[in-house]
Amino acid sequence: MKERIHFGYPPQEYSESENAGIVIIPVAYDGTSTWIKGADKGPSAMIEASANMELYDIETDSEVYKKGIFTEEITGGDITTNEMIDAVNGTTRYYLENNKFVVVIGGEHSVSIGSIKAHAKHFQNLTVLQLDAHADLREEYNGSKYNHACVMARTKELCPIVQVGIRSMDSSEKDSMDKAGVFFAKDIYNNTDWINKVISKLSKNVYITIDLDVFDPSVMPSTGTPEPGGLLWYDVLELLKTVSDKKNLVGFDVVELCPDGRNTAPDFMAAKLIYKLLSYKFKG
């Protein structure tokens, strides 16, 4: 039987499902990627990197692992995209109904759809905040409505969205884009007031979906479709901290890590990002 490895490698008393307040759901799926393959290796790379994190967070003066972190893997394998989405949705709903805070890690961006569906069902007055290089608003792509390029089109059918860091899109996405809720990367650069404007667009409850290509490739090269001109580490942390302070963060996902064995720094960065956001959420 395969040994269960828990995110952050916490002591055993903090990784048991009954007592854990946080559930991490790794989803090793890469069925709809259209350029560089390998995002199915992302979850295991993040979890392996998390073994090397210090579990004390300096900024928040906290040890969020003591909230309890249980890890429940969904194996992508040869299942269809629809089957994967249903599995993520069902698993996420189960843990939400048991009062857990759920984090999904991918895998490519289509894994977010199941998690977002579950959270939209569970929480009223919800906004999804997307951090991403790409708009992901195509109605369908490569014959599928559930391609990674369609994630936010499907999310808009469930609840309002706010998009941050966008710097790549197809002309077909313009008509469905609500530009009042879009913060293009070019407008964030050298702008100090953009975070408050993002906050003003969000409802009480917020779910965050983070495609790691929102970061500039200089700090996050390990993605399937890197785009120049992205956000940097402290830009993203300041946004996440402010959202956590001013809104009710109900869940999040981190997707699209495409690990490169020659450079493990992006794997560690992704793991640290998850732990930082959990620290912001539970610092009190």
C-alpha positions as CSV (number, residue, x, y, z in Angstrom):
1,M,0.0,0.0,0.0
2,K,1.4,3.4,-1.0
3,E,2.3,5.6,2.0
4,R,0.2,8.7,2.3
5,I,2.5,11.8,2.2
6,H,0.9,14.9,3.7
7,F,1.6,18.4,2.5
8,G,4.3,20.0,4.7
9,Y,5.1,16.7,6.3
10,P,3.6,17.7,9.6
11,P,3.9,15.5,12.7
12,Q,1.4,12.6,12.6
13,E,-1.0,14.2,15.2
14,Y,-1.5,17.1,12.8
15,S,-2.1,15.0,9.6
16,E,-5.1,12.9,10.7
17,S,-8.3,13.5,8.8
18,E,-10.6,13.5,11.8
19,N,-8.8,16.4,13.5
20,A,-7.5,18.4,10.5
21,G,-9.1,21.7,9.7
22,I,-7.4,21.9,6.3
23,V,-7.6,19.3,3.5
24,I,-5.2,19.4,0.5
25,I,-6.4,17.6,-2.6
26,P,-3.6,17.0,-5.2
27,V,-5.0,16.2,-8.6
28,A,-2.4,14.7,-11.0
29,Y,-4.2,15.5,-14.2
30,D,-2.9,16.9,-17.5
31,G,-5.4,15.8,-20.0
32,T,-6.1,19.2,-21.8
33,S,-2.8,20.9,-21.8
34,T,-1.9,22.2,-25.3
35,W,1.8,23.0,-25.2
36,I,4.3,21.7,-22.7
37,K,3.1,18.6,-20.9
38,G,4.0,17.7,-17.3
39,A,1.5,19.5,-15.1
40,D,0.3,16.1,-13.8
41,K,3.7,15.9,-12.0
42,G,3.0,19.3,-10.3
43,P,1.2,18.1,-7.2
44,S,3.9,15.5,-6.3
45,A,6.6,18.1,-6.9
46,M,4.9,20.6,-4.6
47,I,4.4,18.1,-1.9
48,E,8.0,16.8,-2.1
49,A,9.2,20.4,-1.9
50,S,7.0,21.1,1.0
51,A,9.0,18.7,3.1
52,N,11.8,21.3,3.1
53,M,9.7,24.2,4.3
54,E,10.0,25.7,7.7
55,L,6.6,25.3,9.3
56,Y,6.9,28.6,11.3
57,D,5.8,31.6,9.2
58,I,7.8,34.7,10.2
59,E,5.3,37.3,8.8
60,T,2.2,36.0,10.6
61,D,4.1,34.7,13.6
62,S,2.1,31.5,13.2
63,E,2.4,27.7,12.6
64,V,-0.6,26.9,10.5
65,Y,0.2,23.2,10.3
66,K,-1.2,23.0,13.9
67,K,-4.6,23.6,12.4
68,G,-4.1,20.1,11.0
69,I,-3.3,19.4,7.3
70,F,-4.7,16.2,5.8
71,T,-3.9,15.2,2.2
72,E,-6.3,13.3,-0.1
73,E,-4.9,12.5,-3.5
74,I,-7.0,12.2,-6.7
75,T,-5.1,10.3,-9.4
76,G,-5.7,11.7,-12.9
77,G,-4.5,8.7,-14.8
78,D,-6.5,7.9,-17.9
79,I,-9.8,9.2,-16.8
80,T,-11.7,11.7,-18.9
81,T,-11.8,15.4,-18.1
82,N,-15.5,15.1,-17.1
83,E,-14.7,12.2,-14.8
84,M,-11.9,14.1,-13.2
85,I,-14.1,17.2,-12.6
86,D,-16.8,15.1,-11.0
87,A,-14.2,13.4,-8.8
88,V,-12.8,16.8,-7.6
89,N,-16.3,18.2,-7.1
90,G,-17.5,15.2,-5.1
91,T,-14.4,15.0,-2.9
92,T,-14.4,18.8,-2.3
93,R,-18.1,18.8,-1.4
94,Y,-17.6,16.0,1.0
95,Y,-14.9,17.9,3.0
96,L,-16.8,21.2,2.8
97,E,-19.8,19.5,4.3
98,N,-17.5,18.2,7.1
99,N,-16.3,21.8,7.9
100,K,-12.9,21.5,6.3
101,F,-11.0,24.3,4.5
102,V,-10.2,22.7,1.1
103,V,-7.2,23.5,-1.1
104,V,-6.9,21.8,-4.6
105,I,-3.5,21.6,-6.2
106,G,-3.0,20.7,-9.9
107,G,-2.4,19.5,-12.4
108,E,-3.6,21.8,-15.2
109,H,-6.2,24.4,-14.8
110,S,-9.3,22.3,-15.7
111,V,-8.9,20.7,-12.2
112,S,-10.2,23.9,-10.7
113,I,-13.6,23.5,-12.2
114,G,-14.7,20.8,-9.9
115,S,-13.5,22.7,-6.8
116,I,-15.1,25.9,-7.9
117,K,-18.4,24.1,-8.5
118,A,-18.3,22.6,-5.0
119,H,-17.6,26.0,-3.4
120,A,-20.2,27.8,-5.4
121,K,-22.8,25.3,-4.3
122,H,-21.7,25.5,-0.6
123,F,-21.2,29.3,-0.2
124,Q,-23.6,32.1,-1.1
125,N,-22.4,35.5,-2.2
126,L,-19.2,34.1,-3.7
127,T,-16.7,35.7,-6.1
128,V,-13.9,33.8,-7.8
129,L,-10.7,35.7,-7.9
130,Q,-8.5,34.4,-10.7
131,L,-4.7,35.1,-10.8
132,D,-3.5,34.1,-14.3
133,A,-1.6,35.2,-17.3
134,H,-4.5,34.0,-19.6
135,A,-8.1,35.0,-19.7
136,D,-9.4,31.4,-20.0
137,L,-12.7,32.6,-21.3
138,R,-13.0,30.5,-24.4
139,E,-16.5,28.9,-24.8
140,E,-14.8,25.8,-26.0
141,Y,-11.3,24.8,-27.1
142,N,-10.1,21.7,-29.0
143,G,-13.7,20.5,-29.0
144,S,-14.2,20.7,-25.2
145,K,-16.0,23.1,-23.0
146,Y,-13.9,21.9,-20.1
147,N,-10.4,22.6,-21.5
148,H,-8.0,24.6,-19.4
149,A,-8.6,27.5,-21.7
150,C,-12.3,27.5,-20.8
151,V,-12.1,27.4,-17.0
152,M,-13.3,31.0,-16.4
153,A,-16.1,30.7,-19.0
154,R,-17.4,27.8,-16.9
155,T,-16.9,29.7,-13.7
156,K,-18.9,32.7,-14.9
157,E,-21.9,30.3,-15.2
158,L,-21.7,29.8,-11.5
159,C,-20.7,33.1,-9.9
160,P,-19.0,36.5,-10.6
161,I,-15.3,36.6,-11.4
162,V,-12.5,39.0,-11.0
163,Q,-9.4,38.5,-13.1
164,V,-5.8,39.7,-12.2
165,G,-2.5,39.5,-14.1
166,I,-4.0,38.9,-17.5
167,R,-1.7,39.5,-20.4
168,S,-2.7,36.9,-23.1
169,M,-6.0,36.2,-24.7
170,D,-7.7,35.4,-28.0
171,S,-9.9,38.0,-29.7
172,S,-12.9,35.6,-29.3
173,E,-12.7,36.2,-25.6
174,K,-13.3,40.0,-25.8
175,D,-17.1,39.8,-26.0
176,S,-17.4,37.7,-22.9
177,M,-14.9,39.6,-20.8
178,D,-16.2,42.1,-18.2
179,K,-13.4,44.6,-18.4
180,A,-14.5,46.3,-15.2
181,G,-13.5,43.2,-13.4
182,V,-10.2,42.6,-15.2
183,F,-6.8,43.9,-13.9
184,F,-4.4,43.5,-16.8
185,A,-0.7,43.0,-15.9
186,K,0.3,46.1,-17.8
187,D,-2.0,48.2,-15.6
188,I,-0.7,46.7,-12.4
189,Y,2.9,47.5,-13.2
190,N,4.1,50.5,-11.2
191,N,0.6,51.0,-9.8
192,T,0.2,51.2,-6.1
193,D,-3.6,51.3,-5.8
194,W,-4.6,48.3,-7.8
195,I,-5.1,46.0,-4.8
196,N,-7.7,48.2,-3.2
197,K,-9.5,48.3,-6.5
198,V,-9.5,44.5,-6.7
199,I,-10.9,44.3,-3.2
200,S,-13.7,46.6,-4.1
201,K,-14.9,44.2,-6.8
202,L,-15.1,41.2,-4.5
203,S,-18.1,39.9,-2.6
204,K,-18.1,38.8,1.1
205,N,-17.0,35.2,0.3
206,V,-14.0,34.7,-2.0
207,Y,-12.5,31.7,-3.7
208,I,-9.0,32.1,-5.3
209,T,-7.8,30.2,-8.3
210,I,-4.1,30.7,-8.9
211,D,-2.5,29.7,-12.2
212,L,1.2,29.9,-11.5
213,D,1.8,31.5,-14.9
214,V,0.5,34.7,-13.3
215,F,4.0,35.1,-12.0
216,D,6.7,36.4,-14.3
217,P,8.8,33.6,-15.9
218,S,11.9,35.1,-14.2
219,V,10.6,33.7,-10.9
220,M,8.3,31.0,-12.2
221,P,9.6,29.4,-15.3
222,S,8.0,26.0,-14.7
223,T,4.7,26.4,-16.3
224,G,3.2,25.0,-19.5
225,T,2.5,28.4,-21.2
226,P,4.8,31.0,-19.6
227,E,4.1,34.7,-20.6
228,P,6.5,37.6,-20.1
229,G,5.5,40.6,-18.0
230,G,4.0,38.8,-15.0
231,L,3.7,39.6,-11.3
232,L,6.4,39.1,-8.7
233,W,6.4,37.3,-5.4
234,Y,5.6,40.2,-3.1
235,D,3.0,41.6,-5.5
236,V,1.0,38.4,-5.2
237,L,1.6,38.0,-1.5
238,E,0.3,41.6,-0.8
239,L,-2.9,40.8,-2.8
240,L,-3.4,37.5,-1.0
241,K,-2.8,39.0,2.4
242,T,-5.2,41.9,1.8
243,V,-8.0,39.5,0.5
244,S,-7.5,37.4,3.6
245,D,-7.7,40.4,5.9
246,K,-10.8,42.1,4.3
247,K,-12.8,39.2,2.9
248,N,-13.8,35.6,3.9
249,L,-11.5,33.4,2.0
250,V,-13.4,30.1,1.7
251,G,-11.0,28.0,-0.5
252,F,-8.4,28.1,-3.2
253,D,-6.4,26.2,-5.8
254,V,-2.9,26.4,-7.2
255,V,-2.4,24.9,-10.6
256,E,-0.2,24.6,-13.7
257,L,3.2,23.8,-12.1
258,C,5.1,21.9,-14.8
259,P,8.2,20.8,-12.9
260,D,11.7,20.8,-14.4
261,G,14.1,18.5,-12.6
262,R,17.0,20.8,-13.4
263,N,15.5,23.6,-11.3
264,T,13.4,22.8,-8.2
265,A,13.1,26.4,-7.0
266,P,9.7,26.9,-8.7
267,D,8.4,23.7,-6.9
268,F,9.4,25.1,-3.6
269,M,7.9,28.5,-4.5
270,A,4.5,26.9,-5.3
271,A,4.6,25.0,-2.0
272,K,5.5,28.1,-0.1
273,L,2.7,30.0,-1.8
274,I,0.2,27.5,-0.5
275,Y,1.5,27.6,3.0
276,K,1.7,31.5,3.0
277,L,-2.0,31.7,1.9
278,L,-3.0,29.2,4.6
279,S,-1.0,31.3,7.1
280,Y,-2.8,34.5,6.1
281,K,-6.2,32.7,6.3
282,F,-5.6,31.2,9.8
283,K,-3.2,33.6,11.4
284,G,-5.8,34.6,14.0
